């Protein structure tokens, strides 16, 4: 055999593969967060399919990882295009890509709304501008102009009875969570981990399991994949 060292440099996936992919995934996630000044290391592309079969993808932010259940958490407007798609199909897929580290994670699975308590707690942690924006925006719906959108923001401030002066001074002001806004939990039934390799001989592996409705998931099964 010829010398293949040039094709096998740098950190690759463990051999043998771990039984559960979420330990590696969470470690990579923390590595990305530690690599300042990487912007939005928790950004992920969220793919959904509309009820008419049309696919759509957009960037959202991962706000939680639970290795115990093999799930991730994110937040959005339930009445947005992605919200409507997830409500209709109960499924979604995401991709994390950290280019500087040559690492990528793909997750597919079932989606369900987070608990009201989880959504309330996260909403309360957001900047007041983001909380007002969540109320003001009819996400994914047309708007005639930028000015019309800003008028909606102003009207929302008045309707919520907010003291803008107090907000600007940093004083705490309670803003309730809109009933149409909250979290989704994506519980994985397939995970792929990818590490970039020389000559595009990447290291790639997949884990899959069955999610029984209302019951426990099966054990993960893993395999390496050709790049």
N, C-alpha and C positions, 0 to 999 in steps of 0.2 A: 504493500500500500504506500502511496506517496505521503509526504509530510503534510498533515492536515492541521497543524497548529495554527496557521493564520485564520482558519475558519472557526476556531473554538477559543476565542479570547474573551476575557471579561466574565462577569457573573452571569450564570445561566440559571435555569430553573433547577431545583434539587432533583437528584436521582437516587433513590426512587421518589416519585411525586408524593407529597403529603396527602393524607386521607381527606382533608378538608381544605378547600382553596381559600377560605376567608382569613386564615392566619397570615398567609403571604399577602393577600390583598390589603389587609389592614396595615401590615408593615410597609408596603409600598406607598400607601396613602400617607402614612406618617412621614416617610422619607420625602415625599413631594412637598408636604407642608413645611418641612425643615429646610428645604432648599430655597431660602430667600435669595432674591426677591421674586420667586415664581408667582405670577399673578393667578389668583383663583385656583389653587391646586385641587380644590374640591369641585371644579367645573366638570360636568359630564354631558354628553350628548344623549338626549332622551328621545327614543323612537317609539311612535305609536302608529296605529292603523285606524283610520276613521271607519265609521259604520259602513260606508260605501266601498271600503277596500283601499282607499287612497292612503299611502304611507306619508308620514310627516316626521321631521326631526328638528330639535332645537336644543339650545344649551340651557341647563338648569344647574343648581348647586346642591350637592349632596350635603345633608345636614346631620347625618347619623349613620353609623355602621354597627350592626349587631351580629357579631360572629356566631353567637349561640343559636340564633334562628336563621342565620344566613340571609340577612336582609339589609336593605339600605332605606334611608328616609329622605324625602324631599317635600317641598311645599309649593303650592300653586293655587290659582283660582279654579275652583271646581267647575265653573261654567266656561272656562277657556276651551279652545279646540282640543288641547291635549287632555284636559279634564273630561270632556265629553267622550273622547276616544277611549280613555281608560275605563270610564264608567260602562261603556258599551261592550268592550271586549274583555276587561279584567286582566289584560296583559300589557307588558311594555318591555323595552330593552334599553340598556344604557351602555355607553362606552366612555371610559376614562383613558386619556392619552397624555402621557407625560413625556414630551418629545426630548427634553434635556436628559432624561434618564433612560430613554429608549425602552419604555415600558408601556404596556397597554392592558387594560382589563375590560372584558365584555361580560355583561350580566343580562340574562333573560329570565323572566319569571312572571309570577302573578302579582297584581297590584290590588291593594285595598286601602281604604281611608285609615289614617292614623286615628287614635282616640281623640275626642274633643279636648281632653286635658293636655295631651301632648301638643295639639295645635294651639291651644290657648297659651301655653307656656312659651312656645317659640314666638308666637305673634307678639307677646308682651316684651320679648327681648329685643325686638327690632327698633331701629331708629323711628322717631315719631313721623318723619317724612314718609318712610316706607309703609307705616301703618295707615296714614292718610291716603297714600297712593293706592293701597289695596282696596280701600273703600271706593275711591274715585274712579278707578279704571274698570270699564266693562271689557275685560281682556278678550282679545281676538275679534272684537266687533268694530265695524267701521266708525270713523270720526271725521267730521267735515274738515277740520283744520287743527293745527297745534293750539290755536287760541281757544277753540272749543274745548279741547282737553284740559287746558289750564283753567277754563271757567268751571269745568266739572270739579277740579281740585278745590277751587275757591268755594263753590257751593257746598262741597262736602265738609269743609272746615266750619262753615256756618251751621250746617245741619247737625254736626256733632257738637256744636257749642264750644269749640276749642278756643282757648286764649292763646293766640299766636305769640304774644309778647312773653307769656310764661314759658312757652315751648322754646322760644329763642334764648331765653335765659337759662335753659337747662332744667327748669323745674319739672318734676314728674307730673304728668297729666294722663289720666286713664283714657285709653281708647280701646273699646271692645273689639274683639275679632269679628269680622264679617261672617255671616252664616254661610257664605258662598266661597270661603277661603280656608285652606287648611292643608294638612299633610297627607301624603301617600306613602305607604310602605311597599317596596318591591321585594318580594321574597323569591330568591333565586331557585330555579330548577336547572339552570345551566350557567357555567362560568368558564370563561377562557382567559388564560394569562399568557402574555406574549412578551418576549425579551428580544430586542434587536440584535442581530448577529452580522458578522463580516460577510460580504458577498451576498447579503440578504438570505443567508442560511440562518434564519431566526429560530429561536427556541419557543415552542408553542405547545400548550397543553389545555385540555378541556376536562371539566368535571360536570357530571349530570346526576340528577336524582328525580324521583317522583314525589310530587306534593299531593297527598291525599286530602280532599276537601274535608276540613274539620278534624283531620287526624294527623299523626306524625309523618314526617317525611322519611323516605327511604335513605339508606346510606349513600354517600357520594361514590360514584364510580369515575375513575380517571383514565385518561389515555393521552399520550403525546401525539401531536399532529404535525404533519409535514407543513413547512411554511408556505 
